[in-house]
Structure formats: C-alpha cells, structure tokens
Amino acid sequence: MIARLHSVAFCGIEAVPIEVEVDVSPHGFSGTAVVGLPDAAVKESIERVRSAIQNSGYGFPRYKTVINLAPADIRKEGPIFDLPIALGIVFANGEVISDQLGRYLVIGELALDGRIRLVKGVLSAALLAKEEGFKGIIVPEENAPEAGVVDGLEVIPVSSLTQALGFLAGQLPIEPVEIALDEVFATASAYDCDFADVRGQEAAKRAMIIAAAGRHNVLLVGPPGSGKTMLAKRLPTILPFLTLEESLETTRIHSVAGELRAGMALLATRPVRSPHHSASTPALVGGGSIPQAGEVSLAHHGVLFLDEFPEFSRSALEALRQPLEDGDVTIARAHSTTRFPASFLLIAAMNPCPCGYFTDPSKPCKCSPLQIDKYLARISGPLIDRIDIHIEVPAVAFSELRSERMGTPSASMREQVLAARARQHERFGQDGRITNGVMGTRQIRKLCKLDQAGELVLRQAMTELGLSARAHDKVLRISRTIADLAGIAEITAEHVSEAIHYRRLDRQL
C-alpha cells in the first residue's frame, strides 16, 4: 500500500515542495530504505521514526518499506521529514485511514516517545503551502506562532505523533492558530536601549543620524572605551520601524538558520549582528557544502557591527565587497547556485593604532609610525571606498561622564531620520527601498547637482585627498542626505564640506 504526503526542503531561504511517498509491500525481504538524495540526518531518522511509532502504540511494518523523497535531484537534509515519514508509514501500513493527506503540508522532528520537536524554516514552509494552494500546514506546537503569521492558511499545531494521526483521521479536531500581527508589532517592537545612554559624542551621533537617514555605512575610529560599541548597538533605535514585508524577509532568514526562539512569531525589531573578529569567511558571508546563511544575511534589514575591524581575516573582509555593493550574497557550488539577501547597514569599529591610544590625549601611544601604518593597511583601499562615513570617536571627558544632563535621546534623532526618509521616498517614488546611500550613477547625476561653490569645494577635496571615483559618488550621496536632514532641496557648499569631513580617513587608510 502507498501513502503520499507533502513536505518541504530548503534551497537557501526558499522552501521547495517535496512529496513523501511510502510503500509498504509484502513482497521481498523485510527492511526499510530511504531514497531521493537524503543526507545522513534523514537516513538516521528511520530509527527515530521506528521508536516513535512503536512508543505511540502503533506497529512498525514487518514488510519491505520504501520511502521516496521526490524530486530525487534535490538534496534533503535535517530532521524535518521525521513526522511526514512516520505518518506515511502508519497510513501505508493500513492502521489508520485518512482522506486529508494531500491537503496539508507536514513538517516536524520526532522524539523517541512520539513527541514532536520544533524545526527550522517553518515560515518559509508556510508561505510555500499558501502559494501551492494547500489547505493548511501541520507544524510542531512551538513553531505554530511563526507559521500563524501567514494569512489565509490553516496552521495546525501538534505536540505528538498520536495527535497528528488523530487530526488527519478526523478523530481529533484541532483549532488552527491565528496570530494578530498588530499585537505582535505593538508588544515586540520596543528597544531596550537608547542614545540618551551615550554621554557626549554629539559629533558621532550626528554621523549616526546621517547614516540612518540615507543608509550609509560607517567606520568608527577611536580609543578603547570611547563608546563605539554603544553607538553601534543603538543605531537600530533611530532607524524606521520594520515594515511587515521587511519583517517577513528577516524572519525567514533567521528561521531557516535556526535563530528564531521557540514560540516567537516574527522579528519585530531590526536585527543587530556582532560576530567576533575570529569569524571565518563562511561564517561571515555564508557557505558550506550545503550553503547556509552567514552573519551578513542574518543582519538583513538591520545592522552588522564589526568590532576590532582590522583583526578580521583579510579574506573575510574582502568577501564583504559584494554584499555591500549588491545587497545580496551569491554562493556558487558545482550542483547549484544559492542567493541569500544581505541588505544591511555596516557599522565597523577600530582603534587608531595597535595599542589603541594614538588619538587619546590622556594616555601616550606606544606604537611606532611603521606599526601604525601596518595596522591601518590591514583594511584594503577598495573596502574603505565602500564605507561611506569615517568618523573619529574621541575619548569622553570626565565632566561629560559625570554630567547629570542626558544625551540626545533616540526619539528626537528618529524624528529627523524619518523626516529625511520621507523626502527620499517622495523623490524616488514607488520603490521605498531606494535611499540616498544606494543611488545609482544616473540618479546621482540627476539628483545631486552642485552650485558653483559646491563644485569648487568638491574639486579641492578630490585633488588634496586623492579621492577615488567611488569616494566622489559617496560624498555626493552623503551631501544629498545632509541636505534632506536640513529640509533643503538644493545641495550647498556647506553640505558638501560636511560630507567631505566624513571622508578624511581616505588619506590615512
């Protein structure tokens, strides 16, 4: 007897429909075989499935059992096939009868006693189920809120194999899970940090406002303890709130990567990823024999904070070039090419020298000029070119640390950012994802025209600082953002001068 169910496999963050066929035949020798390009975890699942079926009170077939995962040219990995395989075996063995198998997509990992554990990628699977026209999706109970955000789809939460069998047999009605997205965003979109916590550093805060308003990448340079990490981790508090579309995209990536907590429906705040400087290139940008998302993709629609920037390996830093330019990562393998979205705001932080105190007025620097040059040379010119804003973060004075006056709060900074973003949305029309920081060459020529004074300031800077063509475009983009923050339609020489101020490190690095 043959039973057919539907499940999913993952290519990057995209879910691919998989048909699970189970044939229990009285002909041939006894045994169980899994075919259809399964990995080791899928092959090993047979022993888990056997124990789960028997401990749930059902019999495991004594005859030849073949499990086919189709199409056979797609690699299947992970434990998500445990539940559909177990259901298929019980139905093919004739112990339970159901006419609902083809109407639901099924995923879940089994414990030996028949309990169902949470799995990765449920949101992508739920979106696929709706796209493919399934009535609903059967998921582990802990994953139900995640799948429940998909409107128009029955999400059936199950906690055990017996419960799933009872539902499909029509003997155990289960109420579908529904999630109120407005309530999720209202309760989960608050941040637990604020720029008011940062004493002093008003010049750096100004740079952060510009970065958030135009989506410009930032490099913070300063001695240890000057507040670089505090500034970087508070940047999401002044960015626009996540839209539903952005939240779904970000949540899908975190779900497939296994980063989503049990019972969590959506990521309602912008992610902040801060990998250690010992991170490998695949860990940073993604990779593996079966490509997995890296830190740049987990920071999609959020902030990627790289502290101790020069301490990252040269190969890892150079691998950042493509995502910084294109907003995605393409990982090519012999059998396939996988694309991961990676539209993030880069905040890098570094000391000005190996000892860290080159610009600190209170502590002497012990580094020689040669050591400083070698340290700064760890970051290549092409990578520096791709970072829009370079800002020095000096040590905070004692008087500012002990002052009772709070710093500029995130709320007032966000108001400026939102006003500037509104001007950009009006300028760029329907595509709300275009900001000043990602303008193309034609858009720059059309929208960043300078008056005579501005042309003179830019020409002098190009000559004296030796700015590249890419740095020239960065200056114009930043100038456009500064003008937007000021509420001025035309870019003036003052805006250009401030933008050039944020490119001074080009001469040193």
N, C-alpha and C positions, 0 to 999 in steps of 0.2 A: 504494500500500500504506500502511496506517495502523498506527502503533505507539503504544501508550499506556503511560505511566509515571506515577509518583506522586511529588510533591514537596510543598513547603510554602511558604506566605507567612506574614508576621507582622503581627498587629494588636496593638500594644503588645508584651507579652512572650508573648502567646498565639500558638501556631502554628495555622494554618488549612490543611486539606488542599487541595492543588492537583493537578489532573490535567493532565499534559503530553501533548497529542496532536500527533503529527507525521504529516503526509500528504504523501507523495511521489507526484505524479501526472504521467503522461506527457502529459496534456492541458494546453493553454495555454502561455503564454510561460514561459521559464525565469526563475528568481528565487526569493528567499526572503522570506517575510513572517512577522512575529510579531504575533499578535493576542491580545486578552484583557487589555487595560489594562496594558501593560508600561511601565515608566519608561525613561529614556534608557539606563541601565546594562544593562537586559535587551535593548533593541533593538541596542545595540552588541555584545552578546555573540555575534551571528552571525559576525562577523569572527574573533573568538577561536575560536569553535567550528569554523569552516571550517579555520583553520590547524592546530588541534589534531587534527582528523580526518585531514587530509592528511599531517601530520607523524608520525602514528601508523601510517601505511601503509594507510589506507582511502580510498575515493573519496568526494568530496562530490557529491551528486546534481546532474545536469545539467538535471533537470526542475523544474517548479514545485513548491516546497516551502512548505507552510503549517504554522506552529507555533501551536497554540491553547493558551492557559493558562486553564483553566476552574476556577471560575466567573469569568465575564468582568467582574463588577461589583466585584471585589476588586483593589486596586492591587498590582501586583507590582514589587518593587524589588530591586536588588542583583544580585550575580553568582552566587547560589546555584543558579540554573537552568541554568548552563553545562553541567554534567555530565548532567542528565536530558535536555536538549535534544540534546546530542551523541549520547547513547545512542539516543535516539529516531530521530535521522536515520540512524544506521548500521543500525538494525533495520528502519526503514521502507524503506531502500534495498535491503534484501534481502541484505546482505553477511554478516550474522550472524543466526542464528535462536535464539530462546530462548522457553521457556515459563514463565520466572520473573519476567517484568516486573511483573506485578500483585501479587507477593508481597513486594516490597521498596519502601521509600520511599527516594528518592535525592536527595542534595544535594551540591554541590561546585562550586568555581570552577576553570576550566581555564587553564593557561598555553598559550602558542602551540605548545610542543613536546609537548603532551599530558599534562604533569604536572598533578596536582590539588592546588590550594592550599586552606588551611584557610578556613572561613567562620564567620559568626556564627550564634548561635541553635541550635546543634546539640542542646543538652539539651532545649529545648522541642520540637524536631522529633522527638527520640527518645521523649519522653513521649507525643506525639501518635501516633507509629507504634504504640506499645503499646496506646494507648486505642482506635485504629481497627482493631486486630486484624491488623496486618501481621506477617509472619514475622520481618522484620528491617529494618535501615536500612543503606544504603551511604553512608559518610561519608569525608571526607579522612583520611588516616592520622594527621595531627596532632590531629584532633578526636576520634579514637576513644576515648581515656580519658574524655572528657566524656560521650559517649553511653553508655559502658560501665557507668555507674552505674545505669542503668535495668535492673532485674531482669526476667528473662523475655523478653528481646528479643535477637535476633542482631544484633550490631554488626559489620559487615564493613568493615575499613579498606582503602582503596585509595589508591595513590600515583600512578596513571596511568590514562588512558582505556583503554589496552590491557588493563590488569589488571581494570578494571571489566567490560569486554566479555567477557574470558575467564571471569570468575566467572559472569556471567549466562548465558553459553552453556554452562556446565557443563564447561568445559575446564580451569579453573584453580581448584581448591578453596582457599578462604581460611579460616583458623581464626578464629572470632568472638572479639572482645576481651571479656574479663571483668575487672571491677575489684573487688577486695576492699575494701569500704568501711571496715571496721575498721582495715585497714592505712593507708588514706588519712588517716583521722582521727588515728590514732596518730602518724603522721610529720609531718602538716601543721598540727596544732592548737596548736603551741607558739608563744609570742610572744617576740620578741627584745628586749623592753623590760620594765621592772619599776618599780613605785612606789618601790622601795628606792633608785632613782637620784635621787629628788627629795629634796633636803635641806630639812629644816624643813617649813613649810606643813602642819602637822598639822591645823589647823582646816580648811584647804581639802580635805585628804584625807578628813576626817570627812564633809564635804559630798559628796564623790565617792562615798563608801560609801553614803550615804543615796540619792543619785541612782541608783546601780546597783541598790540593793536594791528600790526602788519604781518604777524607770524614770521618774525626774523629770528634766526639762530644767534646765540650769544656765547661769547667766551669771557669768563670772569677770571681776572688775574689779580692775585693779592696774597699777602702773607697768611700763615695759618691763624685761624681764629678770627678772621675779619668778617665772617658772615656769609661767605659764598654759598655754603650748603643751605643755610636758612633762606637766602634769596631764591635759590633754585627750587626748593621744595614748596615755596609759597606761590610760585608763578601760576599754577592752575587756579588759584583763588581769584585771579583777575581776568582769566580767560572767559569767553562766553560760555554759558551752560551748554552741556551736551544736548544736541537735538535727539529725537527718537531714532532717526536714521543712523547718526553717529554712534549712539549707544548700542544699537543692534550690531553694527560692524565691529565695534570694540569688544563687545561681549562674546561674539562668535570666536574671535581670535583667542581670548582668554579661556573660553570653554573648551575648544579643541586642544589647547595646550595644557588643560588640567589645572588652570589657575583660578577657576571660579569656585568659591566656597559652597559647601552643601547648603541647599535651601535659598540660595541667592538667585534673584530673578534677573537683574540687569546691573551693569555698571552704570551708575548714575552720575559719577564724578570722573573727571579726566584722569587717566592713569599717570602715575609718576614711576618710572623705572630707573633704578640707580645701580647698575651692575658694578661689581668690584673690578678694579683695573687688571686683575689676573684673568678675566674672562677671555675665552678663546674666540676666534673668529666665528665659528659656527654658533656659539652661544650668543654672540652679539647680533649677527645678521641672519642667523638661521642656517640650517643644513642638516647633515646626517644622510645615511643611506636611504632612509625614507624621510624626505625633507620635513623638518619641523620649524615652527616659528621661532625667531630669535627675539632678543630684547627690543630691537628696533620696531618689530611688528607688535609686540606687547605694549609698546608705547604709542600705538596708533591713536590719533586724535588726542594725544596727551603730551607728556614731557619725558624726554630721555635725558637724564642727568649723568654725565660722565665726570666724576671727581678724579683728581690726580690724572688729568688728561694725558700728559706725556708718558705716564707709566704704562698705558695700554700698549700692547704689541703693535708694531708698525703695520703688520698685515691686517689687524683688526680695525685700526683707524682708517686705513686706505679703503677698506671694504665699505666704509660709511659713505663713500662718494656717490654711489648710485642711488641709495635711498634719499640722500639729501637733495639730489637733483630731480629724481623722478617720482618720489613719494611711494615707491614700492620696491620689493626685493624679488629678483628672479633667480631661482635656483635650478640649474640645469643638471640633469642626470642622464645616463645613457638611455633609460627607458621612458623618461618623461621630463617635462619642464613645469615647475610649480611656481606660482606667483603669490607672494604674501603682501598685503597692503602695509605700508610703513610711512604714513604721513604724520610726522611728529615734529615737535619743537625741540631742537637740541640746545641744551644748556651745558656747556663744558666749563670746568673749573681747574685752575692750575696755580702753582706757586710761581713767582717770577724767577726763581733760581733753585738749584738743588737743595740748599738749606732752608729756603723759604723766606728769608728776611731781607732780600735785596732792596725792597721799597719800604721797609719798616723803619720809621725814624727812631724807635726806641731800642732796637736790637741790631747789632752790627752784622753784616753779611760776611760769611767766611769763604765765599766762593770766588775763584779767580775768574777773570773775563772769559778765558777759554772754557772753563766749566759751564759758565752761564750760556755761552754760545752753543755748546754741545747739547745742553739741556733743552734749549729752545728749538734746536734743529731736529729734535725728535718728532716734531709735528711738521709735516711737509707743507710747502707753499700752496699746492693745489687744494689741500684740505682747509687751510686757513682762508683761502679765497672763498670757500663755500660757507663760511661763517660770517654773517652779516655784521654783527656788532661785537667789538672788542672793548671791554670796559675794565678799568683798574678799580679794584675794591681795596681801599686803604684800611689800615688798622683803625679800630674805633677808639676815639679818645675816651679817657676815664670820665670826663664830665658828661659825655653823652650816655655812657653806660649807666651812670648813677642818676641821670635826669629822671624826674617824675613825669615828664612830658612823653606821651606815647608817640610812636612813629606814625607815618601816614597809613591809615587803615586800608585794607583791601577793597572795601565797599566804594570808597571815593576813587580809588585807582581804576576799579572795574567800570565805573561810570564813564571815565574818559575813554577807556578801551571800547566800550560798547558804542559810544558816540562816533568814534573813528571808524569802527567796523560798519556802522550804518551808512556812513558816507561811501565806503568802499562797495558795499552791496548795491547802493544806488548807482554807482559808477559802472560796475561790472554787470549789472542786470540780473538775469535769472540764476546764473551759476553762483550760488552763495559760497562756494568753496574757494573761489579766487580771491586772494588778498594781495596787498602790495608786495609781500615777500615772495610771491610765486608768479609775478607778472612776467610774461614773455617779452622778447626783444621788441616786437612790434608795439605791444602795449606800452612799453617804457617810452619809446619814441613819441607815441601819441599823447600819453598822459603825464609825462614828466618833463615838459618843456621848461626851459630856464630863461630868465631875462638876462640882460647883458651883464649885470653884476654877478649873477649866479654863474654864468658861463666863465667869467674871469676867475672866480673863486675855485671852481672845479678844475680849470686848466692849470692853475698854480699848484693845486694839490696833486694832480696827475704827474706833473713834472718833478715836484720836490719829493714826493713819497714813492714815486715809481709804481703807481697802482696799475694792476692788470686790467684788461678789458672787462673781466668778470667783476673785479672790485669797483670799476666805474659804474657798472649797472647796479651793484649793491648800494652805492652811495645815492644813486637816483631813487631807488626803491625806498631807502630809509628816509630820504628827503620828502618823498611823497607822503609817507606815514606821519612824519613830523608836521607837515602842513595840514593833514587831516585832523591830527590831535588839536591843532590850533584853530580848526574850523575855517581855514583859508583855502580858496580854490587854487590859487597860483603859488608855485614854489618860489620862495625868495632866497636871496643870498644868505640870510640868517639860517634858514632851514638847511641849506647845503653845507654851511660851515659846521653846524652841529652834527650833521651826518658824517662829515669827514673826520670830526673828532673821534667818532667811534671806529675809525679805520687806522688809527695811529700805530697799532701793533704790526701792521704790514711791513713797516720799516725794520722791525726788530726780529720777526719770526721767519 
